[in-house]
Amino acid sequence: MKALLCKLNISHKWHVEHAEDGSMYKRCLRCGKDDDERQRGGGEFSGWVGPVGGGGI
């Protein structure tokens, strides 16, 4: 059973793993979730810069 903090996505126990291509990534030792870029980047919309083209009313 997953730890409560992992289920709530509040805290994970990250461990560095090696992929087949030699790159490294982090995986939680408690629940097995892989760390993704969104967690470090400030969320799902961190790359959004706003509407493009002005689009006045």
CHARMM internal coordinates of N, CA and C (Angstrom, degrees):
IC EDIT
DIST 1 N 1 CA 1.4530
DIST 1 CA 1 C 1.5369
ANGL 1 N 1 CA 1 C 109.17
DIST 1 C 2 N 1.3441
ANGL 1 CA 1 C 2 N 116.06
DIHE 1 N 1 CA 1 C 2 N 137.07
DIST 2 N 2 CA 1.4578
ANGL 1 C 2 N 2 CA 120.52
DIHE 1 CA 1 C 2 N 2 CA 179.88
DIST 2 CA 2 C 1.5237
ANGL 2 N 2 CA 2 C 110.97
DIHE 1 C 2 N 2 CA 2 C -66.59
DIST 2 C 3 N 1.3064
ANGL 2 CA 2 C 3 N 115.24
DIHE 2 N 2 CA 2 C 3 N 149.29
DIST 3 N 3 CA 1.4611
ANGL 2 C 3 N 3 CA 120.66
DIHE 2 CA 2 C 3 N 3 CA 174.72
DIST 3 CA 3 C 1.5309
ANGL 3 N 3 CA 3 C 108.82
DIHE 2 C 3 N 3 CA 3 C -68.56
DIST 3 C 4 N 1.3131
ANGL 3 CA 3 C 4 N 116.53
DIHE 3 N 3 CA 3 C 4 N 149.10
DIST 4 N 4 CA 1.4618
ANGL 3 C 4 N 4 CA 121.76
DIHE 3 CA 3 C 4 N 4 CA -177.22
DIST 4 CA 4 C 1.5270
ANGL 4 N 4 CA 4 C 111.80
DIHE 3 C 4 N 4 CA 4 C -58.26
DIST 4 C 5 N 1.3217
ANGL 4 CA 4 C 5 N 117.73
DIHE 4 N 4 CA 4 C 5 N -42.22
DIST 5 N 5 CA 1.4587
ANGL 4 C 5 N 5 CA 120.09
DIHE 4 CA 4 C 5 N 5 CA -179.02
DIST 5 CA 5 C 1.5288
ANGL 5 N 5 CA 5 C 111.63
DIHE 4 C 5 N 5 CA 5 C -63.71
DIST 5 C 6 N 1.3278
ANGL 5 CA 5 C 6 N 117.41
DIHE 5 N 5 CA 5 C 6 N -34.13
DIST 6 N 6 CA 1.4607
ANGL 5 C 6 N 6 CA 120.98
DIHE 5 CA 5 C 6 N 6 CA 176.68
DIST 6 CA 6 C 1.5300
ANGL 6 N 6 CA 6 C 109.68
DIHE 5 C 6 N 6 CA 6 C -69.81
DIST 6 C 7 N 1.3201
ANGL 6 CA 6 C 7 N 117.36
DIHE 6 N 6 CA 6 C 7 N -43.78
DIST 7 N 7 CA 1.4606
ANGL 6 C 7 N 7 CA 120.92
DIHE 6 CA 6 C 7 N 7 CA 179.62
DIST 7 CA 7 C 1.5133
ANGL 7 N 7 CA 7 C 111.58
DIHE 6 C 7 N 7 CA 7 C -58.79
DIST 7 C 8 N 1.3266
ANGL 7 CA 7 C 8 N 116.41
DIHE 7 N 7 CA 7 C 8 N -39.42
DIST 8 N 8 CA 1.4599
ANGL 7 C 8 N 8 CA 121.21
DIHE 7 CA 7 C 8 N 8 CA -179.69
DIST 8 CA 8 C 1.5284
ANGL 8 N 8 CA 8 C 111.93
DIHE 7 C 8 N 8 CA 8 C -83.30
DIST 8 C 9 N 1.3160
ANGL 8 CA 8 C 9 N 117.04
DIHE 8 N 8 CA 8 C 9 N -2.09
DIST 9 N 9 CA 1.4697
ANGL 8 C 9 N 9 CA 124.48
DIHE 8 CA 8 C 9 N 9 CA -178.79
DIST 9 CA 9 C 1.5303
ANGL 9 N 9 CA 9 C 111.26
DIHE 8 C 9 N 9 CA 9 C 56.58
DIST 9 C 10 N 1.3278
ANGL 9 CA 9 C 10 N 115.44
DIHE 9 N 9 CA 9 C 10 N 38.89
DIST 10 N 10 CA 1.4587
ANGL 9 C 10 N 10 CA 121.88
DIHE 9 CA 9 C 10 N 10 CA 179.50
DIST 10 CA 10 C 1.5225
ANGL 10 N 10 CA 10 C 110.17
DIHE 9 C 10 N 10 CA 10 C -95.43
DIST 10 C 11 N 1.3135
ANGL 10 CA 10 C 11 N 116.52
DIHE 10 N 10 CA 10 C 11 N -42.81
DIST 11 N 11 CA 1.4502
ANGL 10 C 11 N 11 CA 120.51
DIHE 10 CA 10 C 11 N 11 CA -176.26
DIST 11 CA 11 C 1.5200
ANGL 11 N 11 CA 11 C 109.86
DIHE 10 C 11 N 11 CA 11 C -149.82
DIST 11 C 12 N 1.3086
ANGL 11 CA 11 C 12 N 115.86
DIHE 11 N 11 CA 11 C 12 N 136.92
DIST 12 N 12 CA 1.4587
ANGL 11 C 12 N 12 CA 122.25
DIHE 11 CA 11 C 12 N 12 CA 175.68
DIST 12 CA 12 C 1.5196
ANGL 12 N 12 CA 12 C 107.84
DIHE 11 C 12 N 12 CA 12 C -125.20
DIST 12 C 13 N 1.3165
ANGL 12 CA 12 C 13 N 116.93
DIHE 12 N 12 CA 12 C 13 N 159.05
DIST 13 N 13 CA 1.4625
ANGL 12 C 13 N 13 CA 122.32
DIHE 12 CA 12 C 13 N 13 CA 176.49
DIST 13 CA 13 C 1.5257
ANGL 13 N 13 CA 13 C 107.13
DIHE 12 C 13 N 13 CA 13 C -103.53
DIST 13 C 14 N 1.3566
ANGL 13 CA 13 C 14 N 116.33
DIHE 13 N 13 CA 13 C 14 N 88.46
DIST 14 N 14 CA 1.4597
ANGL 13 C 14 N 14 CA 122.14
DIHE 13 CA 13 C 14 N 14 CA -173.03
DIST 14 CA 14 C 1.5242
ANGL 14 N 14 CA 14 C 112.00
DIHE 13 C 14 N 14 CA 14 C -73.76
DIST 14 C 15 N 1.3337
ANGL 14 CA 14 C 15 N 114.18
DIHE 14 N 14 CA 14 C 15 N 142.09
DIST 15 N 15 CA 1.4580
ANGL 14 C 15 N 15 CA 123.70
DIHE 14 CA 14 C 15 N 15 CA 178.17
DIST 15 CA 15 C 1.5229
ANGL 15 N 15 CA 15 C 106.93
DIHE 14 C 15 N 15 CA 15 C -137.41
DIST 15 C 16 N 1.3218
ANGL 15 CA 15 C 16 N 117.37
DIHE 15 N 15 CA 15 C 16 N 137.02
DIST 16 N 16 CA 1.4673
ANGL 15 C 16 N 16 CA 121.33
DIHE 15 CA 15 C 16 N 16 CA -179.35
DIST 16 CA 16 C 1.5248
ANGL 16 N 16 CA 16 C 109.67
DIHE 15 C 16 N 16 CA 16 C -76.40
DIST 16 C 17 N 1.3243
ANGL 16 CA 16 C 17 N 116.00
DIHE 16 N 16 CA 16 C 17 N 130.38
DIST 17 N 17 CA 1.4681
ANGL 16 C 17 N 17 CA 123.57
DIHE 16 CA 16 C 17 N 17 CA 177.26
DIST 17 CA 17 C 1.5252
ANGL 17 N 17 CA 17 C 108.76
DIHE 16 C 17 N 17 CA 17 C -120.34
DIST 17 C 18 N 1.3203
ANGL 17 CA 17 C 18 N 116.72
DIHE 17 N 17 CA 17 C 18 N 159.34
DIST 18 N 18 CA 1.4619
ANGL 17 C 18 N 18 CA 122.24
DIHE 17 CA 17 C 18 N 18 CA 178.01
DIST 18 CA 18 C 1.5195
ANGL 18 N 18 CA 18 C 109.21
DIHE 17 C 18 N 18 CA 18 C -112.38
DIST 18 C 19 N 1.3334
ANGL 18 CA 18 C 19 N 116.44
DIHE 18 N 18 CA 18 C 19 N 129.99
DIST 19 N 19 CA 1.4581
ANGL 18 C 19 N 19 CA 122.17
DIHE 18 CA 18 C 19 N 19 CA 177.02
DIST 19 CA 19 C 1.5287
ANGL 19 N 19 CA 19 C 109.19
DIHE 18 C 19 N 19 CA 19 C -82.65
DIST 19 C 20 N 1.3275
ANGL 19 CA 19 C 20 N 115.85
DIHE 19 N 19 CA 19 C 20 N 168.01
DIST 20 N 20 CA 1.4649
ANGL 19 C 20 N 20 CA 120.78
DIHE 19 CA 19 C 20 N 20 CA -179.46
DIST 20 CA 20 C 1.5226
ANGL 20 N 20 CA 20 C 112.31
DIHE 19 C 20 N 20 CA 20 C -61.47
DIST 20 C 21 N 1.3445
ANGL 20 CA 20 C 21 N 116.69
DIHE 20 N 20 CA 20 C 21 N -30.35
DIST 21 N 21 CA 1.4715
ANGL 20 C 21 N 21 CA 119.83
DIHE 20 CA 20 C 21 N 21 CA -178.60
DIST 21 CA 21 C 1.5261
ANGL 21 N 21 CA 21 C 112.90
DIHE 20 C 21 N 21 CA 21 C -83.72
DIST 21 C 22 N 1.3394
ANGL 21 CA 21 C 22 N 117.26
DIHE 21 N 21 CA 21 C 22 N 2.93
DIST 22 N 22 CA 1.4521
ANGL 21 C 22 N 22 CA 121.48
DIHE 21 CA 21 C 22 N 22 CA 177.50
DIST 22 CA 22 C 1.5215
ANGL 22 N 22 CA 22 C 114.58
DIHE 21 C 22 N 22 CA 22 C 95.59
DIST 22 C 23 N 1.3291
ANGL 22 CA 22 C 23 N 116.76
DIHE 22 N 22 CA 22 C 23 N -11.29
DIST 23 N 23 CA 1.4677
ANGL 22 C 23 N 23 CA 119.14
DIHE 22 CA 22 C 23 N 23 CA 178.74
DIST 23 CA 23 C 1.5270
ANGL 23 N 23 CA 23 C 109.85
DIHE 22 C 23 N 23 CA 23 C -74.03
DIST 23 C 24 N 1.3221
ANGL 23 CA 23 C 24 N 115.04
DIHE 23 N 23 CA 23 C 24 N 165.08
DIST 24 N 24 CA 1.4636
ANGL 23 C 24 N 24 CA 119.76
DIHE 23 CA 23 C 24 N 24 CA -179.28
DIST 24 CA 24 C 1.5256
ANGL 24 N 24 CA 24 C 109.76
DIHE 23 C 24 N 24 CA 24 C -116.32
DIST 24 C 25 N 1.3096
ANGL 24 CA 24 C 25 N 116.04
DIHE 24 N 24 CA 24 C 25 N 151.53
DIST 25 N 25 CA 1.4534
ANGL 24 C 25 N 25 CA 122.59
DIHE 24 CA 24 C 25 N 25 CA 176.20
DIST 25 CA 25 C 1.5119
ANGL 25 N 25 CA 25 C 108.04
DIHE 24 C 25 N 25 CA 25 C -150.79
DIST 25 C 26 N 1.3353
ANGL 25 CA 25 C 26 N 116.62
DIHE 25 N 25 CA 25 C 26 N 169.07
DIST 26 N 26 CA 1.4577
ANGL 25 C 26 N 26 CA 120.56
DIHE 25 CA 25 C 26 N 26 CA -179.38
DIST 26 CA 26 C 1.5187
ANGL 26 N 26 CA 26 C 110.05
DIHE 25 C 26 N 26 CA 26 C -108.46
DIST 26 C 27 N 1.3387
ANGL 26 CA 26 C 27 N 115.86
DIHE 26 N 26 CA 26 C 27 N 140.56
DIST 27 N 27 CA 1.4664
ANGL 26 C 27 N 27 CA 122.96
DIHE 26 CA 26 C 27 N 27 CA 177.82
DIST 27 CA 27 C 1.5205
ANGL 27 N 27 CA 27 C 108.05
DIHE 26 C 27 N 27 CA 27 C -133.97
DIST 27 C 28 N 1.3328
ANGL 27 CA 27 C 28 N 116.40
DIHE 27 N 27 CA 27 C 28 N 139.56
DIST 28 N 28 CA 1.4571
ANGL 27 C 28 N 28 CA 120.94
DIHE 27 CA 27 C 28 N 28 CA 179.54
DIST 28 CA 28 C 1.5297
ANGL 28 N 28 CA 28 C 109.71
DIHE 27 C 28 N 28 CA 28 C -73.77
DIST 28 C 29 N 1.3248
ANGL 28 CA 28 C 29 N 115.94
DIHE 28 N 28 CA 28 C 29 N 130.57
DIST 29 N 29 CA 1.4595
ANGL 28 C 29 N 29 CA 120.87
DIHE 28 CA 28 C 29 N 29 CA 179.27
DIST 29 CA 29 C 1.5260
ANGL 29 N 29 CA 29 C 112.51
DIHE 28 C 29 N 29 CA 29 C -71.68
DIST 29 C 30 N 1.3455
ANGL 29 CA 29 C 30 N 117.33
DIHE 29 N 29 CA 29 C 30 N -24.94
DIST 30 N 30 CA 1.4681
ANGL 29 C 30 N 30 CA 120.52
DIHE 29 CA 29 C 30 N 30 CA -178.17
DIST 30 CA 30 C 1.5228
ANGL 30 N 30 CA 30 C 112.97
DIHE 29 C 30 N 30 CA 30 C -82.90
DIST 30 C 31 N 1.3521
ANGL 30 CA 30 C 31 N 117.21
DIHE 30 N 30 CA 30 C 31 N -45.75
DIST 31 N 31 CA 1.4643
ANGL 30 C 31 N 31 CA 118.92
DIHE 30 CA 30 C 31 N 31 CA -172.12
DIST 31 CA 31 C 1.5241
ANGL 31 N 31 CA 31 C 113.78
DIHE 30 C 31 N 31 CA 31 C -115.13
DIST 31 C 32 N 1.3479
ANGL 31 CA 31 C 32 N 118.31
DIHE 31 N 31 CA 31 C 32 N -13.50
DIST 32 N 32 CA 1.4530
ANGL 31 C 32 N 32 CA 121.52
DIHE 31 CA 31 C 32 N 32 CA 178.21
DIST 32 CA 32 C 1.5178
ANGL 32 N 32 CA 32 C 114.96
DIHE 31 C 32 N 32 CA 32 C 86.69
DIST 32 C 33 N 1.3425
ANGL 32 CA 32 C 33 N 118.28
DIHE 32 N 32 CA 32 C 33 N 3.95
DIST 33 N 33 CA 1.4552
ANGL 32 C 33 N 33 CA 121.38
DIHE 32 CA 32 C 33 N 33 CA -179.83
DIST 33 CA 33 C 1.5143
ANGL 33 N 33 CA 33 C 110.19
DIHE 32 C 33 N 33 CA 33 C -69.80
DIST 33 C 34 N 1.3488
ANGL 33 CA 33 C 34 N 116.84
DIHE 33 N 33 CA 33 C 34 N 139.11
DIST 34 N 34 CA 1.4562
ANGL 33 C 34 N 34 CA 122.01
DIHE 33 CA 33 C 34 N 34 CA 174.78
DIST 34 CA 34 C 1.5162
ANGL 34 N 34 CA 34 C 108.98
DIHE 33 C 34 N 34 CA 34 C -85.84
DIST 34 C 35 N 1.3406
ANGL 34 CA 34 C 35 N 116.56
DIHE 34 N 34 CA 34 C 35 N 140.80
DIST 35 N 35 CA 1.4538
ANGL 34 C 35 N 35 CA 121.79
DIHE 34 CA 34 C 35 N 35 CA 175.95
DIST 35 CA 35 C 1.5256
ANGL 35 N 35 CA 35 C 107.82
DIHE 34 C 35 N 35 CA 35 C -72.40
DIST 35 C 36 N 1.3291
ANGL 35 CA 35 C 36 N 116.24
DIHE 35 N 35 CA 35 C 36 N 131.86
DIST 36 N 36 CA 1.4561
ANGL 35 C 36 N 36 CA 118.86
DIHE 35 CA 35 C 36 N 36 CA 177.93
DIST 36 CA 36 C 1.5159
ANGL 36 N 36 CA 36 C 110.27
DIHE 35 C 36 N 36 CA 36 C -114.15
DIST 36 C 37 N 1.3245
ANGL 36 CA 36 C 37 N 116.84
DIHE 36 N 36 CA 36 C 37 N 165.71
DIST 37 N 37 CA 1.4652
ANGL 36 C 37 N 37 CA 122.75
DIHE 36 CA 36 C 37 N 37 CA -174.76
DIST 37 CA 37 C 1.5227
ANGL 37 N 37 CA 37 C 111.90
DIHE 36 C 37 N 37 CA 37 C -63.71
DIST 37 C 38 N 1.3124
ANGL 37 CA 37 C 38 N 118.94
DIHE 37 N 37 CA 37 C 38 N -29.58
DIST 38 N 38 CA 1.4644
ANGL 37 C 38 N 38 CA 121.23
DIHE 37 CA 37 C 38 N 38 CA -176.41
DIST 38 CA 38 C 1.5153
ANGL 38 N 38 CA 38 C 111.70
DIHE 37 C 38 N 38 CA 38 C -61.65
DIST 38 C 39 N 1.3267
ANGL 38 CA 38 C 39 N 118.70
DIHE 38 N 38 CA 38 C 39 N -33.94
DIST 39 N 39 CA 1.4587
ANGL 38 C 39 N 39 CA 120.66
DIHE 38 CA 38 C 39 N 39 CA -178.49
DIST 39 CA 39 C 1.5213
ANGL 39 N 39 CA 39 C 111.03
DIHE 38 C 39 N 39 CA 39 C -65.71
DIST 39 C 40 N 1.3168
ANGL 39 CA 39 C 40 N 117.81
DIHE 39 N 39 CA 39 C 40 N -35.63
DIST 40 N 40 CA 1.4616
ANGL 39 C 40 N 40 CA 120.76
DIHE 39 CA 39 C 40 N 40 CA 179.63
DIST 40 CA 40 C 1.5177
ANGL 40 N 40 CA 40 C 111.69
DIHE 39 C 40 N 40 CA 40 C -84.24
DIST 40 C 41 N 1.3314
ANGL 40 CA 40 C 41 N 117.32
DIHE 40 N 40 CA 40 C 41 N -23.56
DIST 41 N 41 CA 1.4560
ANGL 40 C 41 N 41 CA 121.24
DIHE 40 CA 40 C 41 N 41 CA -174.09
DIST 41 CA 41 C 1.5111
ANGL 41 N 41 CA 41 C 114.98
DIHE 40 C 41 N 41 CA 41 C -89.91
DIST 41 C 42 N 1.3052
ANGL 41 CA 41 C 42 N 119.10
DIHE 41 N 41 CA 41 C 42 N -0.24
DIST 42 N 42 CA 1.4529
ANGL 41 C 42 N 42 CA 119.65
DIHE 41 CA 41 C 42 N 42 CA 176.49
DIST 42 CA 42 C 1.5103
ANGL 42 N 42 CA 42 C 113.55
DIHE 41 C 42 N 42 CA 42 C 96.54
DIST 42 C 43 N 1.2990
ANGL 42 CA 42 C 43 N 118.06
DIHE 42 N 42 CA 42 C 43 N 16.23
DIST 43 N 43 CA 1.4524
ANGL 42 C 43 N 43 CA 119.36
DIHE 42 CA 42 C 43 N 43 CA 174.73
DIST 43 CA 43 C 1.5083
ANGL 43 N 43 CA 43 C 113.43
DIHE 42 C 43 N 43 CA 43 C 114.38
DIST 43 C 44 N 1.3041
ANGL 43 CA 43 C 44 N 114.16
DIHE 43 N 43 CA 43 C 44 N 176.64
DIST 44 N 44 CA 1.4532
ANGL 43 C 44 N 44 CA 123.11
DIHE 43 CA 43 C 44 N 44 CA -174.17
DIST 44 CA 44 C 1.5243
ANGL 44 N 44 CA 44 C 112.41
DIHE 43 C 44 N 44 CA 44 C -61.55
DIST 44 C 45 N 1.3263
ANGL 44 CA 44 C 45 N 118.38
DIHE 44 N 44 CA 44 C 45 N -32.46
DIST 45 N 45 CA 1.4514
ANGL 44 C 45 N 45 CA 121.46
DIHE 44 CA 44 C 45 N 45 CA -174.59
DIST 45 CA 45 C 1.5224
ANGL 45 N 45 CA 45 C 112.80
DIHE 44 C 45 N 45 CA 45 C -105.80
DIST 45 C 46 N 1.3224
ANGL 45 CA 45 C 46 N 117.83
DIHE 45 N 45 CA 45 C 46 N 22.13
DIST 46 N 46 CA 1.4629
ANGL 45 C 46 N 46 CA 120.69
DIHE 45 CA 45 C 46 N 46 CA -174.86
DIST 46 CA 46 C 1.5269
ANGL 46 N 46 CA 46 C 112.42
DIHE 45 C 46 N 46 CA 46 C -64.79
DIST 46 C 47 N 1.3292
ANGL 46 CA 46 C 47 N 118.86
DIHE 46 N 46 CA 46 C 47 N -25.48
DIST 47 N 47 CA 1.4534
ANGL 46 C 47 N 47 CA 121.29
DIHE 46 CA 46 C 47 N 47 CA -179.60
DIST 47 CA 47 C 1.5199
ANGL 47 N 47 CA 47 C 113.11
DIHE 46 C 47 N 47 CA 47 C -89.47
DIST 47 C 48 N 1.3101
ANGL 47 CA 47 C 48 N 118.18
DIHE 47 N 47 CA 47 C 48 N -3.75
DIST 48 N 48 CA 1.4534
ANGL 47 C 48 N 48 CA 122.37
DIHE 47 CA 47 C 48 N 48 CA -177.46
DIST 48 CA 48 C 1.5135
ANGL 48 N 48 CA 48 C 110.19
DIHE 47 C 48 N 48 CA 48 C -74.60
DIST 48 C 49 N 1.3362
ANGL 48 CA 48 C 49 N 117.89
DIHE 48 N 48 CA 48 C 49 N 129.29
DIST 49 N 49 CA 1.4556
ANGL 48 C 49 N 49 CA 121.24
DIHE 48 CA 48 C 49 N 49 CA -177.64
DIST 49 CA 49 C 1.5241
ANGL 49 N 49 CA 49 C 112.22
DIHE 48 C 49 N 49 CA 49 C -110.73
DIST 49 C 50 N 1.2997
ANGL 49 CA 49 C 50 N 118.24
DIHE 49 N 49 CA 49 C 50 N 0.30
DIST 50 N 50 CA 1.4521
ANGL 49 C 50 N 50 CA 120.65
DIHE 49 CA 49 C 50 N 50 CA 178.71
DIST 50 CA 50 C 1.5099
ANGL 50 N 50 CA 50 C 111.63
DIHE 49 C 50 N 50 CA 50 C 113.14
DIST 50 C 51 N 1.3214
ANGL 50 CA 50 C 51 N 117.11
DIHE 50 N 50 CA 50 C 51 N 177.26
DIST 51 N 51 CA 1.4627
ANGL 50 C 51 N 51 CA 120.51
DIHE 50 CA 50 C 51 N 51 CA -179.00
DIST 51 CA 51 C 1.5166
ANGL 51 N 51 CA 51 C 110.96
DIHE 50 C 51 N 51 CA 51 C -67.14
DIST 51 C 52 N 1.3164
ANGL 51 CA 51 C 52 N 115.89
DIHE 51 N 51 CA 51 C 52 N 147.48
DIST 52 N 52 CA 1.4623
ANGL 51 C 52 N 52 CA 121.74
DIHE 51 CA 51 C 52 N 52 CA -178.33
DIST 52 CA 52 C 1.5294
ANGL 52 N 52 CA 52 C 109.15
DIHE 51 C 52 N 52 CA 52 C -107.28
DIST 52 C 53 N 1.3116
ANGL 52 CA 52 C 53 N 117.15
DIHE 52 N 52 CA 52 C 53 N 140.30
DIST 53 N 53 CA 1.4657
ANGL 52 C 53 N 53 CA 121.22
DIHE 52 CA 52 C 53 N 53 CA 173.46
DIST 53 CA 53 C 1.5182
ANGL 53 N 53 CA 53 C 115.20
DIHE 52 C 53 N 53 CA 53 C 99.77
DIST 53 C 54 N 1.3102
ANGL 53 CA 53 C 54 N 118.77
DIHE 53 N 53 CA 53 C 54 N 3.01
DIST 54 N 54 CA 1.4669
ANGL 53 C 54 N 54 CA 120.35
DIHE 53 CA 53 C 54 N 54 CA 176.87
DIST 54 CA 54 C 1.5033
ANGL 54 N 54 CA 54 C 113.06
DIHE 53 C 54 N 54 CA 54 C 80.29
DIST 54 C 55 N 1.3168
ANGL 54 CA 54 C 55 N 118.73
DIHE 54 N 54 CA 54 C 55 N -60.19
DIST 55 N 55 CA 1.4667
ANGL 54 C 55 N 55 CA 123.78
DIHE 54 CA 54 C 55 N 55 CA 174.66
DIST 55 CA 55 C 1.5203
ANGL 55 N 55 CA 55 C 114.68
DIHE 54 C 55 N 55 CA 55 C 49.45
DIST 55 C 56 N 1.3150
ANGL 55 CA 55 C 56 N 117.07
DIHE 55 N 55 CA 55 C 56 N 49.84
DIST 56 N 56 CA 1.4708
ANGL 55 C 56 N 56 CA 120.14
DIHE 55 CA 55 C 56 N 56 CA 179.64
DIST 56 CA 56 C 1.5180
ANGL 56 N 56 CA 56 C 112.09
DIHE 55 C 56 N 56 CA 56 C -58.23
DIST 56 C 57 N 1.2938
ANGL 56 CA 56 C 57 N 115.91
DIHE 56 N 56 CA 56 C 57 N 163.09
DIST 57 N 57 CA 1.4777
ANGL 56 C 57 N 57 CA 121.68
DIHE 56 CA 56 C 57 N 57 CA -175.64
DIST 57 CA 57 C 1.4681
ANGL 57 N 57 CA 57 C 112.15
DIHE 56 C 57 N 57 CA 57 C -73.57
END
COOR INIT
IC SEED 1 N 1 CA 1 C
IC BUILD
